[in-house]
Amino acid sequence: MPFYFSRRPEFAGLDRASRRDVRRMAWHFAQRHWTLHAPAFAWIVFVLLHTRYGVVPGRRDYVLLTLAIFIAGVINIRVHIGRYLKPARAIFDTLGSKAARTITGR
């Protein structure tokens, strides 16, 4: 399951700092995929439709829909990071910790 990164086989045998480097590298790779930004785009379109046309009349409904889009965004981020953990671990094993920090800019 992508929500429990500590149980992933990609982190086997790594210390805390190395796991952090692998996660950061996976996040770095995931940011380049366009579907990662889909919930943010959907939220912007929703806000524009709401402010212009009043798509959702109630304040409570607006907040609930915004919260649902936020939760979808968080799940989307976690799935993308989980998808790039294996390549990030392979690069980490090949190049090491210093190269991983150089790649992510940290």
C-alpha positions as CSV (number, residue, x, y, z in Angstrom):
1,M,0.0,0.0,0.0
2,P,1.5,3.4,-1.0
3,F,0.4,5.1,2.2
4,Y,2.8,3.2,4.5
5,F,6.2,4.0,3.1
6,S,8.0,2.5,6.1
7,R,6.7,-1.0,5.0
8,R,7.9,-0.7,1.4
9,P,10.6,-3.2,0.2
10,E,12.4,-0.3,-1.4
11,F,13.5,0.9,2.0
12,A,14.9,-2.5,3.2
13,G,18.3,-2.1,4.8
14,L,18.3,1.8,4.8
15,D,18.8,4.0,7.7
16,R,16.6,7.0,8.4
17,A,18.6,9.6,6.4
18,S,18.9,7.3,3.4
19,R,15.1,6.6,3.4
20,R,14.5,10.3,3.5
21,D,16.9,10.8,0.5
22,V,15.1,8.1,-1.5
23,R,11.7,9.6,-0.7
24,R,12.9,13.0,-1.7
25,M,14.3,11.7,-5.0
26,A,11.0,9.9,-5.7
27,W,9.1,13.1,-5.0
28,H,11.5,14.9,-7.3
29,F,10.7,12.5,-10.1
30,A,6.9,12.5,-9.4
31,Q,6.7,16.3,-9.7
32,R,7.6,15.9,-13.4
33,H,4.4,13.9,-14.2
34,W,1.5,16.0,-15.4
35,T,-1.2,14.0,-13.6
36,L,0.3,15.0,-10.3
37,H,-1.1,18.5,-10.9
38,A,-4.6,17.4,-12.0
39,P,-6.3,17.9,-8.6
40,A,-4.9,21.4,-8.3
41,F,-6.1,22.2,-11.9
42,A,-9.6,20.8,-11.0
43,W,-9.7,22.9,-7.9
44,I,-8.8,26.1,-9.8
45,V,-11.5,25.4,-12.4
46,F,-14.0,24.7,-9.6
47,V,-13.2,28.0,-7.8
48,L,-13.5,29.9,-11.0
49,L,-16.9,28.3,-11.8
50,H,-18.1,28.9,-8.3
51,T,-17.1,32.6,-8.2
52,R,-18.3,33.3,-11.7
53,Y,-21.5,31.2,-11.9
54,G,-22.2,30.2,-8.3
55,V,-22.0,26.4,-9.1
56,V,-22.2,25.5,-5.4
57,P,-24.6,27.9,-3.6
58,G,-23.9,26.8,0.0
59,R,-20.7,27.7,1.9
60,R,-20.7,24.3,3.6
61,D,-20.9,22.5,0.2
62,Y,-18.1,24.6,-1.2
63,V,-15.9,23.7,1.8
64,L,-16.7,20.0,1.6
65,L,-16.0,19.9,-2.1
66,T,-12.7,21.7,-1.6
67,L,-11.8,19.3,1.2
68,A,-12.6,16.3,-1.2
69,I,-10.4,17.8,-3.9
70,F,-7.6,18.3,-1.3
71,I,-7.9,14.7,-0.1
72,A,-7.8,13.5,-3.7
73,G,-4.7,15.5,-4.2
74,V,-2.9,14.0,-1.2
75,I,-3.8,10.5,-2.3
76,N,-2.6,11.3,-5.8
77,I,0.8,12.6,-4.4
78,R,1.2,9.5,-2.3
79,V,0.5,7.2,-5.3
80,H,2.9,9.1,-7.5
81,I,5.7,8.9,-4.9
82,G,5.1,5.2,-4.4
83,R,5.4,4.7,-8.1
84,Y,8.8,6.3,-8.3
85,L,10.3,4.7,-5.2
86,K,11.8,1.8,-7.1
87,P,13.7,3.9,-9.6
88,A,14.8,6.3,-6.9
89,R,16.2,3.4,-4.8
90,A,18.1,2.1,-7.9
91,I,19.6,5.5,-8.5
92,F,20.4,5.8,-4.8
93,D,22.1,2.4,-4.7
94,T,24.1,3.3,-7.8
95,L,25.2,6.8,-7.1
96,G,24.9,7.2,-3.3
97,S,23.6,9.7,-0.8
98,K,25.6,12.7,-2.0
99,A,24.4,12.3,-5.6
100,A,20.8,12.0,-4.4
101,R,21.1,15.3,-2.5
102,T,22.6,16.9,-5.6
103,I,19.7,15.6,-7.8
104,T,17.0,16.9,-5.4
105,G,18.9,20.2,-4.8
106,R,19.3,19.7,-1.0
